């Protein structure tokens, strides 16, 4: 039935199960049925049945003493299998490690997910003072450097980018400079520098970002050290994904 809206095919129980898994994944620690019930607006009885099913398959674990729930090892295993199959990750990881050795700051691979950016992968540094790890966290597109890179370069955002004249001007600067810098966008006292990563043609594959405490991210260090290294790393990943910037520039 081609005319039917895809939402009409939703199975409510499956949708609730997925919402529950997403809620558990977003929690920093274990949580109770009462907390999940309030957050998801679902009855405790419904949640308990879903939890029992997940627990039987290893996707959820329950504390014997507290009765609180957290994601289980089966969820971790399936996520690792997915990540291991992603071409972008496999191409980016060694370059990210090299970038961290060069700059001694934390590097992230960032991708767009709906109207947010997801900090997908992290390569950490050995500094004593660090920004709280961001892997797995999401931020609104317009709130941070990585999100603005996605707004500026992603075809799916073309012609539909809302915002003030100031944001539009900043996005135009991103396109011209091919990088973006923010302060406090991903946390108080933090700074982020992001560059685009392209796949074959002009398709945006994601962003490569350096995140560090703001006191280490001076304008001089950005200009002389961090930005040249970050741009070179982003171009290397893009090349490994099949992007040819010369072919794009000369296309007309």
C-alpha positions as CSV (number, residue, x, y, z in Angstrom):
1,X,0.0,0.0,0.0
2,X,2.3,2.7,-1.3
3,X,0.1,5.6,-0.2
4,X,0.2,4.8,3.4
5,X,2.2,7.0,5.8
6,X,5.1,5.1,7.4
7,X,4.0,6.2,10.9
8,X,0.9,4.0,10.5
9,X,3.1,0.9,10.4
10,X,4.4,1.6,13.9
11,X,4.0,-1.2,16.5
12,X,3.4,0.6,19.8
13,X,5.0,-2.1,22.0
14,X,8.2,-2.1,19.9
15,X,8.2,1.7,19.9
16,X,7.9,1.7,23.7
17,X,10.8,-0.8,23.9
18,X,13.0,1.3,21.8
19,X,12.2,4.4,23.8
20,X,13.1,2.5,26.9
21,X,16.5,1.5,25.6
22,X,17.2,5.0,24.5
23,X,16.3,6.3,27.9
24,X,18.6,3.8,29.6
25,X,21.4,4.7,27.2
26,X,21.1,8.4,28.1
27,X,21.3,7.8,31.8
28,X,24.7,8.3,33.4
29,X,24.0,5.6,36.1
30,X,21.4,3.0,37.1
31,X,17.8,4.1,37.3
32,X,14.6,2.8,38.9
33,X,11.3,1.9,37.4
34,X,9.8,5.0,39.0
35,X,12.3,7.3,37.3
36,X,11.7,5.7,34.0
37,X,7.9,5.7,34.4
38,X,7.9,9.4,35.1
39,X,10.3,10.2,32.2
40,X,8.6,8.0,29.6
41,X,5.0,8.5,30.8
42,X,4.6,4.7,30.9
43,X,3.1,2.5,33.7
44,X,5.4,0.6,35.9
45,X,3.6,-2.6,35.0
46,X,4.4,-2.1,31.3
47,X,8.0,-1.1,32.0
48,X,8.5,-4.2,34.2
49,X,7.3,-6.5,31.4
50,X,9.7,-4.8,28.9
51,X,12.5,-4.9,31.4
52,X,12.0,-8.6,32.1
53,X,12.2,-9.4,28.4
54,X,15.4,-7.3,28.0
55,X,16.9,-8.8,31.1
56,X,16.3,-12.4,29.8
57,X,18.2,-11.5,26.6
58,X,21.1,-9.7,28.4
59,X,20.2,-6.2,27.1
60,X,19.4,-4.9,30.6
61,X,20.9,-5.8,34.0
62,X,19.2,-5.2,37.4
63,X,21.0,-4.7,40.6
64,X,20.2,-7.4,43.1
65,X,20.2,-5.1,46.1
66,X,18.8,-1.8,44.7
67,X,16.5,-3.2,42.0
68,X,17.8,-0.4,39.7
69,X,18.4,-1.0,36.0
70,X,21.2,-0.4,33.5
71,X,22.1,-1.5,30.0
72,X,23.6,-5.0,29.8
73,X,26.5,-6.4,28.0
74,X,24.4,-7.6,25.0
75,X,23.6,-4.0,24.2
76,X,27.3,-3.1,24.4
77,X,28.2,-6.1,22.2
78,X,25.7,-5.2,19.4
79,X,26.8,-1.5,19.5
80,X,30.5,-2.6,19.1
81,X,29.6,-4.8,16.1
82,X,27.8,-1.8,14.5
83,X,30.7,0.5,15.1
84,X,33.2,-1.9,13.8
85,X,31.4,-2.0,10.5
86,X,31.3,1.7,9.9
87,X,33.7,2.8,7.2
88,X,34.0,6.3,8.6
89,X,35.1,5.0,12.0
90,X,37.6,2.6,10.6
91,X,39.2,5.3,8.4
92,X,39.1,8.0,11.1
93,X,40.4,6.1,14.2
94,X,44.2,5.9,13.3
95,X,44.2,9.5,12.1
96,X,42.5,10.7,15.3
97,X,45.1,8.8,17.4
98,X,47.9,10.5,15.4
99,X,46.2,13.9,15.8
100,X,46.0,13.4,19.6
101,X,49.8,12.5,19.7
102,X,50.5,15.6,17.7
103,X,48.4,18.1,19.7
104,X,47.9,16.3,23.1
105,X,44.2,17.3,23.1
106,X,41.1,15.1,22.9
107,X,39.8,14.4,19.3
108,X,36.3,13.5,18.4
109,X,34.5,12.1,15.4
110,X,31.1,13.9,15.2
111,X,28.1,13.1,13.0
112,X,24.7,14.6,12.5
113,X,21.6,12.9,13.9
114,X,18.3,14.6,13.1
115,X,18.6,18.2,14.5
116,X,21.6,17.3,16.8
117,X,25.2,16.3,16.5
118,X,26.3,13.1,18.1
119,X,29.9,12.9,19.5
120,X,30.4,9.3,18.2
121,X,34.0,8.4,18.9
122,X,36.8,9.8,21.1
123,X,40.6,9.6,21.1
124,X,41.8,10.8,24.5
125,X,45.0,12.6,25.6
126,X,47.3,12.3,28.6
127,X,46.6,15.8,30.0
128,X,45.8,16.0,33.7
129,X,43.2,18.6,33.2
130,X,40.5,17.5,30.7
131,X,37.0,18.3,29.6
132,X,34.4,15.8,30.7
133,X,34.2,13.0,28.0
134,X,31.6,13.8,25.4
135,X,31.4,10.4,23.6
136,X,27.7,9.4,23.2
137,X,26.4,12.9,23.9
138,X,24.3,15.0,21.6
139,X,24.1,18.8,21.2
140,X,21.7,21.0,19.1
141,X,23.2,21.8,15.7
142,X,23.4,25.6,16.2
143,X,24.9,25.3,19.7
144,X,28.5,24.2,19.0
145,X,31.2,24.3,16.4
146,X,30.6,20.7,15.1
147,X,26.9,21.4,14.7
148,X,27.6,24.6,12.7
149,X,29.9,22.7,10.4
150,X,27.0,20.3,9.7
151,X,24.6,23.2,9.1
152,X,27.1,24.9,6.8
153,X,28.1,21.9,4.6
154,X,25.5,19.1,4.8
155,X,23.2,18.9,1.7
156,X,20.3,17.7,3.9
157,X,20.4,21.1,5.6
158,X,20.6,23.2,2.4
159,X,17.8,25.8,2.1
160,X,16.3,24.8,5.5
161,X,18.6,26.3,8.0
162,X,16.7,28.5,10.5
163,X,18.3,31.1,12.7
164,X,19.3,34.7,13.1
165,X,21.3,36.8,10.6
166,X,24.2,36.4,13.0
167,X,24.0,32.6,12.6
168,X,23.7,32.8,8.9
169,X,26.8,35.0,8.8
170,X,28.7,32.6,11.0
171,X,27.7,29.7,8.7
172,X,29.0,31.6,5.7
173,X,32.3,32.1,7.5
174,X,32.4,28.4,8.2
175,X,32.0,27.7,4.4
176,X,34.7,30.2,3.5
177,X,37.2,29.2,6.3
178,X,36.3,25.5,6.4
179,X,36.5,25.4,10.1
180,X,34.5,26.6,13.2
181,X,35.6,27.5,16.8
182,X,33.3,27.8,19.8
183,X,33.8,28.5,23.5
184,X,31.5,27.0,26.1
185,X,29.4,25.3,23.3
186,X,29.9,21.8,24.7
187,X,30.4,22.7,28.3
188,X,31.4,25.6,30.5
189,X,35.1,26.3,30.3
190,X,35.6,24.2,27.2
191,X,36.6,25.1,23.6
192,X,35.9,23.2,20.4
193,X,37.5,23.5,17.0
194,X,35.8,21.5,14.2
195,X,36.5,20.9,10.5
196,X,34.3,19.0,7.9
197,X,35.0,15.5,6.7
198,X,33.8,14.7,3.2
199,X,33.1,11.4,1.4
200,X,33.2,10.9,-2.3
201,X,32.0,13.9,-4.2
202,X,30.8,16.7,-1.9
203,X,28.8,14.6,0.6
204,X,29.5,15.6,4.2
205,X,30.4,12.4,6.2
206,X,30.9,14.1,9.6
207,X,33.2,16.4,11.5
208,X,36.6,16.1,13.2
209,X,36.9,18.1,16.3
210,X,39.4,19.0,19.0
211,X,38.0,19.7,22.5
212,X,40.0,21.2,25.3
213,X,39.8,23.4,28.4
214,X,39.5,27.0,27.1
215,X,42.7,28.1,29.0
216,X,44.8,25.9,26.7
217,X,43.0,27.1,23.5
218,X,44.6,30.5,22.8
219,X,44.2,32.3,19.5
220,X,47.9,31.9,18.8
221,X,47.8,28.1,19.5
222,X,44.8,27.7,17.3
223,X,46.4,29.5,14.4
224,X,49.9,28.0,14.7
225,X,49.3,24.5,16.0
226,X,45.8,23.1,16.5
227,X,44.1,24.3,13.3
228,X,46.8,23.3,10.8
229,X,47.0,19.8,12.4
230,X,43.2,19.4,12.6
231,X,42.7,20.5,9.0
232,X,45.4,18.1,7.7
233,X,43.8,15.2,9.7
234,X,40.3,16.0,8.3
235,X,41.7,16.2,4.8
236,X,43.4,12.8,5.2
237,X,40.3,11.1,6.5
238,X,38.3,12.7,3.6
239,X,40.8,11.4,1.1
240,X,40.6,7.9,2.6
241,X,36.8,8.1,2.1
242,X,37.3,8.8,-1.6
243,X,36.9,12.6,-1.5
244,X,38.8,14.5,-4.2
245,X,38.8,18.2,-3.5
246,X,40.4,19.1,-6.7
247,X,37.7,17.3,-8.8
248,X,35.0,19.1,-6.8
249,X,36.6,22.6,-7.2
250,X,37.1,22.2,-11.0
251,X,33.6,20.8,-11.7
252,X,32.4,24.2,-12.7
